[in-house]
Amino acid sequence: MTKMVGNGNKPNKAESSNPNPKVDLGKSKPVVCGECGYDIFVDGAKFRKISKLVTGTPQDVIVPMEVFLCGSCGEPVEELQSDQMKALTELDKSRNQNK
């Protein structure tokens, strides 16, 4: 589907509202690595495997999950992790302690 631009019609209310309001970045604070204080991050991925017995599919399912890693020390930045990723990390830690 193509969006018409400049067709002479007035934009509707949804089109005229700004979803990204102007923000003064001078009032922001940087996100930094909790381990080393570095402020540049790189994309990474964690993968979860779900058994074919659970999914009902012919093969196990691999699910990628995006994480951000410190560009200096490589540690995952906890502040940028989703709540689901944090919960899975805690679950994995408790499983490893029980072994």
C-alpha positions as CSV (number, residue, x, y, z in Angstrom):
1,M,0.0,0.0,0.0
2,T,1.3,3.5,-0.9
3,K,0.8,6.5,1.3
4,M,-0.2,9.6,-0.6
5,V,1.8,12.7,0.3
6,G,0.9,16.3,-0.7
7,N,-2.4,15.5,-2.3
8,G,-4.0,18.8,-1.1
9,N,-6.2,17.2,1.6
10,K,-5.9,18.2,5.2
11,P,-4.1,15.6,7.3
12,N,-6.4,13.8,9.7
13,K,-5.8,14.1,13.5
14,A,-3.8,10.9,13.7
15,E,-1.4,12.1,10.9
16,S,-1.0,15.6,12.4
17,S,-0.2,14.5,16.0
18,N,3.6,14.1,16.5
19,P,4.4,10.7,17.9
20,N,8.0,11.9,18.7
21,P,7.8,15.2,20.5
22,K,10.9,17.3,20.7
23,V,13.0,16.5,23.7
24,D,15.8,18.6,25.1
25,L,18.7,16.1,25.2
26,G,20.6,18.4,27.5
27,K,18.2,17.2,30.2
28,S,19.0,13.6,29.6
29,K,21.6,11.4,31.2
30,P,23.8,8.8,29.5
31,V,23.4,5.1,29.8
32,V,26.7,3.6,30.8
33,C,28.0,0.1,31.5
34,G,27.6,-0.9,35.1
35,E,30.9,-2.7,35.1
36,C,33.3,-0.2,33.4
37,G,31.3,3.0,32.8
38,Y,31.8,2.9,29.0
39,D,28.9,4.4,27.0
40,I,29.0,2.7,23.6
41,F,27.2,-0.6,23.0
42,V,27.1,-3.3,20.4
43,D,24.3,-5.6,19.4
44,G,24.4,-9.2,20.5
45,A,22.1,-12.1,20.6
46,K,21.2,-14.9,23.0
47,F,19.4,-17.9,21.8
48,R,16.8,-20.1,23.6
49,K,16.0,-23.6,22.5
50,I,12.4,-24.9,22.9
51,S,11.9,-28.6,22.7
52,K,9.9,-30.0,19.8
53,L,7.9,-31.9,22.5
54,V,6.8,-28.6,23.9
55,T,6.1,-26.8,20.6
56,G,4.6,-29.7,18.8
57,T,6.8,-29.1,15.8
58,P,9.0,-31.6,13.9
59,Q,12.2,-29.9,15.2
60,D,13.3,-28.0,18.2
61,V,12.7,-24.2,17.9
62,I,15.5,-21.7,18.3
63,V,14.4,-18.2,19.5
64,P,16.8,-15.3,19.1
65,M,16.7,-12.6,21.7
66,E,18.5,-9.2,21.2
67,V,21.0,-8.0,23.9
68,F,23.3,-5.0,24.1
69,L,26.9,-5.5,25.1
70,C,29.4,-3.0,26.4
71,G,31.7,-2.0,23.6
72,S,34.7,-2.0,26.0
73,C,34.3,-4.9,28.4
74,G,31.6,-7.0,26.6
75,E,29.3,-7.3,29.6
76,P,25.6,-7.3,28.9
77,V,24.0,-4.0,29.9
78,E,21.3,-4.9,32.4
79,E,19.5,-1.6,32.1
80,L,18.9,-2.3,28.4
81,Q,17.6,-5.8,28.9
82,S,13.9,-6.6,28.6
83,D,12.1,-7.8,31.7
84,Q,11.7,-11.2,30.0
85,M,15.4,-11.4,29.4
86,K,16.2,-10.5,33.0
87,A,13.8,-13.2,34.3
88,L,15.3,-15.8,32.0
89,T,18.8,-14.8,33.2
90,E,17.8,-15.3,36.8
91,L,16.1,-18.6,36.0
92,D,19.3,-19.8,34.3
93,K,21.4,-18.7,37.3
94,S,19.2,-20.6,39.7
95,R,19.3,-23.7,37.5
96,N,23.1,-23.6,37.4
97,Q,23.4,-23.3,41.2
98,N,21.2,-26.4,41.7
99,K,23.5,-28.6,39.6
